[in-house]
Amino acid sequence: MLRFDNLTLGYDRHPALHHLHGHVAPGSLLAVVGPNGGGKSTLLKGILGQLKPLTGKVVCGVPRQAIGYLPQQSRIDRSFPISVQETVAMGLWRHCGLFGRLPRAQRLRVAAALERVGLERLAGANLDALSGGQLQRALFARLWLQESQLMLLDEPFSAIDNQTAEDLLDLLEEWQAQGKTVLAVLHDLEQVRHHFPEALLLARECIAWGPTQTVLSADNLNRVRTLHAGPDPEAAFCSRTPE
Ligand SMILES: Nc1ncnc2c1ncn2[C@@H]1O[C@H](COP(=O)(O)OP(=O)(O)OP(=O)(O)O)[C@@H](O)[C@H]1O
């Protein structure tokens, strides 16, 4: 589904993530973990094509515009006057366009998605009237309707209650069981150990990638702690020889 060939990503030619190699098989449920500034969101931007590689490339099994993407909640504009139902219906824009009345079949799909995430009673509420957990449920419902084969989620469970996190984790596992590929940036390592079979540990480079229990070993986590995370503003353009 995804392949990284000697991928280096950065800003103003300063690398934030160096020389990543590897592939994500279709149907993977992969947690991307690591310290603040380790390059996790940068990797998602590289996959989405929002950031051009400094070296190497990302090979993606689906067209970029067909990737399902859930940004960090802090990047969502809630002040826009739009209802929960309308927000969720945007997941169908590829089929119906962004404006205009939805046909009955699509309205039923929106209602089913709202019910699946437990928001049917809030369908008419404005987005800014939702709690953090309710907003995340609405965004998962929108993602669900997109029916993408590849989904990228950036810190989907930060600052939300445990019950919502558990419900939404069930949904991720359901998507994986349907053969979809899911990459999620996460900070809660216990959540990763319990729900994610594979993990990618990043600290400006790949520290480990594979089965979660192996990746999250004490040795690997200690190694990450001793590494400096974040780009060095004094660093020259990356000149490391590809492995
Ligand atoms: N638009 C940008 N311009 C310049 N530098 C950036 C930009 N976005 C991110 N960076 C830097 O790149 C590095 C990697 O950032 P990134 O957001 O990928 O980290 P992260 O692992 O997702 O961190 P966190 O867990 O804190 O969200 C950070 O040091 C950050 O300051």
The ligand as a MOL file (V3000), in Angstrom:
LIG
                    3D

  0  0  0     0  0            999 V3000
M  V30 BEGIN CTAB
M  V30 COUNTS 31 33 0 0 0
M  V30 BEGIN ATOM
M  V30 1 N 5.9570 23.9980 8.8280 0
M  V30 2 C 7.1110 23.7860 9.4600 0
M  V30 3 N 8.1810 24.5990 9.2490 0
M  V30 4 C 9.3640 24.3920 9.8720 0
M  V30 5 N 9.5880 23.3730 10.7270 0
M  V30 6 C 8.5690 22.5430 10.9840 0
M  V30 7 C 7.2800 22.6930 10.3620 0
M  V30 8 N 6.4660 21.7090 10.7960 0
M  V30 9 C 7.2020 20.9660 11.6590 0
M  V30 10 N 8.4610 21.4590 11.7580 0
M  V30 11 C 9.5390 20.9170 12.5860 0
M  V30 12 O 9.8500 19.6030 12.1580 0
M  V30 13 C 10.0920 18.7600 13.2910 0
M  V30 14 C 9.1950 17.5440 13.1930 0
M  V30 15 O 7.8760 18.0180 13.4140 0
M  V30 16 P 6.6260 17.0530 13.4360 0
M  V30 17 O 5.4240 17.9200 13.5420 0
M  V30 18 O 6.7240 16.0980 12.3240 0
M  V30 19 O 6.8850 16.2750 14.8090 0
M  V30 20 P 5.9580 15.2430 15.5470 0
M  V30 21 O 6.7570 13.9830 15.7450 0
M  V30 22 O 4.6610 15.1010 14.8410 0
M  V30 23 O 5.8010 15.9810 16.9410 0
M  V30 24 P 4.5710 16.0950 17.9870 0
M  V30 25 O 4.5120 14.7740 18.6850 0
M  V30 26 O 5.0270 17.1800 18.9000 0
M  V30 27 O 3.3320 16.4590 17.2220 0
M  V30 28 C 9.8050 19.5780 14.5400 0
M  V30 29 O 11.0050 19.9450 15.1700 0
M  V30 30 C 9.0790 20.8150 14.0270 0
M  V30 31 O 9.4510 21.9670 14.7390 0
M  V30 END ATOM
M  V30 BEGIN BOND
M  V30 1 1 1 2
M  V30 2 1 2 3
M  V30 3 2 2 7
M  V30 4 2 3 4
M  V30 5 1 4 5
M  V30 6 2 5 6
M  V30 7 1 6 7
M  V30 8 1 6 10
M  V30 9 1 7 8
M  V30 10 2 8 9
M  V30 11 1 9 10
M  V30 12 1 10 11
M  V30 13 1 11 12
M  V30 14 1 11 30
M  V30 15 1 12 13
M  V30 16 1 13 14
M  V30 17 1 13 28
M  V30 18 1 14 15
M  V30 19 1 15 16
M  V30 20 2 16 17
M  V30 21 1 16 18
M  V30 22 1 16 19
M  V30 23 1 19 20
M  V30 24 2 20 21
M  V30 25 1 20 22
M  V30 26 1 20 23
M  V30 27 1 23 24
M  V30 28 2 24 25
M  V30 29 1 24 26
M  V30 30 1 24 27
M  V30 31 1 28 29
M  V30 32 1 28 30
M  V30 33 1 30 31
M  V30 END BOND
M  V30 END CTAB
M  END
